[in-house]
């Protein structure tokens, strides 16, 4: 939705309210003429943040530093960063009083510039920023970075100030980065309006980076330098008032220098737009790697403090990222090492790895790491082994993983190539391997003083570079541990096109990510369902605060069954009754044995309070069961639901307990249904995530969900293959495949039923809160919903629902 | 056993067969006079490898390099290593032909030395080594390192050669490191007979290292250098013909410079000795950190190739290391970072962490990492927050984790201390914190040219060092990522006693390890049961190859029940019958409902083949059940046990199927027992690990074990607390605690029963192969063994057993 609104798919148009101007760089640009101020940054004119406009923004040829003074550390950083990037354009201090800053002539205002700077880095205090934006607009400056904080991150007032800021920028036709950010670096365009230390030297390369935490930028650059990882553009996003991390993804996809996109995210503000961008990146063959904070509650709190944004539930984020083929990592080292492998390496097309080392211990470590990540180390083909054998000592075993041993060290070196190089030469032609991990490139700290040795090393590394390049399968050079690449190594390897990954641990981890990325590329997921079929559900503002709304309502069992029936979800034969006699009549129609379940909008954990009677085989059993079930106490027997779950049933004395057409305790009656035994019970349902919208959850019922938390989830929509994959992810999956003598479940049929159930949920539109079938019973190809719970929220909050309120969303019951 | 034999506990004595000599360094030393050659390295005289003797061995003041020539890279390495360590003693080349080597005068033989060298580094080829040992013995040399390979790692012949080598060394009174090793370094004693590159500078420090892979030594030293981690003694163990990794642990415990012991292990050769050493290390307050290879099958294969030793089952290794409070890690970076924290830091006495950073992103990452490791980040006390508040900008939130923000950078620095330093000053006095993670020490690459700035940094770091030292709780300085410490940083921080951990990821990981180490110190485990009660079981040689021995025997049900009864394990009431009539009589004595289980030594997966009938409530049901059960086909119904499990039943046509007193199919009869419903079914049993001996396994029965592999294990012996902890580790533990309305199990009673069952298993001594109760039924405080399987191997292999053979060890059935 937002993506389409903002024009990624459609050809760029002039934003509404702005006169069409001269085309530049293929974009119809809006400038100078102020438009009406807009209250919401998300509605900033699309052209200001189109990839083309951002390409211009991120490659300024002249930069005005507004608020620069000799005593400002920020200005000093910006100056140093310009030097670090080799910026050759004009860098003009702007200061309302000082005439020279850092020895350069300064102007008093942007309006005094002889010609507009491409970019203004605005360092002035918060309350002076808007005026500078007007100056910039008047001067024809098209891009601005705002350093000041005191906006959204501070609360409601700051939020309003930020909306004003964005509107003013848009009105002035200015593309805005920040506020509360530290600028960016573009190593290829040699531009660095960046207000932090740049570790030197800055290496230009394939890794594009965007960060929602500016202070981590220096940390990332420092690690990148240590591992000789080259950066294309790095941007600190700040509050993302106009340019968002998602916009950065779209820009980096178009940026020819960027081969891989690395993100540090505290929140994904607009999941639909992010999903669209991730899909584009995937199709463009540019992997996206994300370090997403907030996997812990404490992390979410820290993220909250930092950005003033609510992080979504982490399991949903995790599922969505996987669906989008976005690689998720947990450390900066992992982020950049994975980025480096994907940026410098060739695509990995399989899991079969050849391993070449000069140490048995390294073989052990690599084999353990590979095994943990599902990477195979198959035996060498006989030809490979035969070709390697002459180059290793007679006592060494020629096997994969290969230890060439250190024994070639025993004699003085007479040729450039060593045993492991010859092994590489052979291994790359092994038909049983998909790629080779080469851990044989340990260079001295500096170029050896002995010129003969030095030139042998030159020759060897050149040979390796060529051999890796010409090899039929990718070769991944991996160092032993995560230590800095020396300047000598950086130069020698860089010259020969070799990138060395930082250690066996990080290296194999990155390889695992790269393989999975390749494997998942075939499966493109269009993004959250909310964007197409039920848009409002995926918009955080509409959902926020609603989860405990007292207007929420639990559907009557009959209505819920009706909804499922409409979507052709098979239901267990059953009838709702309100007397023992009716129960007996129903049971004789349905056929014994039967099950009874209390039907009440107040009771969602039925079995915990004695509201379920199973396997009733006679009328007598039925009557006794009816008596038990119909008088089940919603408060539960000494609270077996646990003290942590006080809201699982709404007490009969609740404020609404006498409202509505149901009985005194909200009991509609008792459901009599055919007893199903054998087979397997699942849980399948749809809940609504505040950020990503409707989420499908499947699990094995009963203890599997309640004790083990054994569930799989996906953001909707999904297809049959996804549902089958979800079922396969369950720890209890072997039960569905026929473990312990059960008939294997018909997974195709099961997936179809689950998809219909998901459709039923989506049909409820933005009133959906949850739809859950638990148990969903499967026995071979027999599939039936045994019990169903539907909870919706009326679209209008003042609507008097006939349904009973509940206190919380209940996912797991029976 | 071995530990005691080898004299760690007893005062050192002269080894048998050797005359008592002059005492030196408190050790009665044996030298010069050859003893009878011994066939087994494990029986090397204890005095040669006592910690005192090793202290002498690892601090040589003169070193002879035997086989040194100008063309030997090994010799060149040894020379360079001597320089790297600052060795000031004599380094004497020994070569049978050359008179000068590397410009130094050489002698032809060790016998020509004017006085004995403390140590001989023997670089000669394999077949010349023994002669050199005789020379060494004759010359009075007391220590030798053997570089040559071609021993145990090559097969049986090499094994014999190695035994000879050890015997010759012992006979000559020589302490031997290797063969197939690269020597050692002692940074404090400034001695480095080490045949690999030493990355310079070599920093002396608290971390002792032993490696079973020599080539990784340089890798470790390189990483240690990059992180300014100082080493005490590092040794490459090679084949461990005499000095083993366990001996190194014992030496490092006594070494005053060593505060923490880091090991790279491919195998634990003598678990009992290792356990004793680990226990001593724990008591001495020196943590042991192990990177143990072989967590994967592929890893075990690589380990096999490298050392010629069989690695034990990894889950058992894992359990044993945890029991011994040995920290297990998976990468070199983690090994040395954990070592550095434990070596340089103060003990961590709790899990409540204060976090100080200058970046919200860092807060996020640290919080996520901490949460994953169970480290708490509680709010600051009001006093702490009040003391910090004046030092952060008004818009910054004073909370834990703290982001002081980068805004202090905005103004030129006028004092040495920054906001985060003031925050540290306050946080260390917070009564709610156990320690503080300080991520605020980012130094420039080199000493600033601006002398004022440089001296402010000097002042700041000095203040930090003092404040950390004086703080009531430990402060852990953590860098942002794993990049090299610069020489400037190393010097400045080193001078002020600050050690900086390599990144948030590795840092928090190390903190988690250190906390767990402290927590577990109270619980000392004496080591494998085999050492005391059933010694032969823990000796690999006795067990090797026995697991598929055809003499193994499954006990008859009655005998197995008898054994449990003897150890007061409660048994379900039951009788073995051989006719439906007898079954009915038994059932009426026992009381309906009853269960039937076929009793046959050929059938171990009873339920898979229809050998179990449950919940029989009438005589008619009983008779029908008897008919079904007694004719159960051992070949199974279309193999529900799965094609991967063909050995789960021995076919009736097996070679022994007519032997013994049992019926034609090995059926003894049918067990009639009281039917137990409700409650929870467990599995509890003892199996024998080839390396560690008897291992206790507990799990939840049925699907929990078979589908989820949900088991906990411990090497025996264990106490009641251990068993309760094991039960708590199960994924299904909530079921025992009363989840889903069950009565909570009496865990104390359950632990007592499981311990009695373990005692029953141990009573079988070295004939034990497995004893398993499955199900072990528990309902509140009612506990009963419902079915039991005992498998033993007769001590003499030629003994004709009356029991039935089985084809494999069966752990999980029913």
Interface residues (C-beta under 8 A of the other chain):
Chain A: X71 X72 X73 X74 X77 X149 X150 X153 X154 X182 X196 X199 X200 X211 X212 X213 X214 X215 X216 X218 X219 X222 X223 X225 X226 X264 X266 X291 X293 X294 X295 X296 X297 X298 X299 X301 X302 X303 X305 X306 X307 X330 X331 X332 X333 X334 X358 X359 X360 X361 X362 X363 X364 X365 X367 X368 X369 X370 X371 X372 X377 X395 X397 X399 X401 X403 X405 X406 X407 X409 X410 X411 X412 X442 X445 X480 X481 X482 X483 X484 X502 X503 X504 X505 X607 X608 X637 X640 X702 X703 X706 X707 X708 X731 X732 X734 X735 X739 X740 X741
Chain B: X71 X72 X73 X74 X77 X149 X150 X153 X154 X182 X196 X199 X200 X211 X212 X213 X214 X215 X216 X218 X219 X222 X223 X225 X226 X264 X266 X291 X293 X294 X295 X296 X297 X298 X299 X301 X302 X303 X305 X306 X307 X330 X331 X332 X333 X334 X358 X359 X360 X361 X362 X363 X364 X365 X367 X368 X369 X370 X371 X372 X377 X395 X397 X399 X401 X403 X405 X406 X407 X409 X410 X411 X412 X442 X445 X480 X481 X482 X483 X484 X502 X503 X504 X505 X607 X608 X640 X702 X703 X706 X707 X708 X731 X732 X734 X735 X739 X740 X741
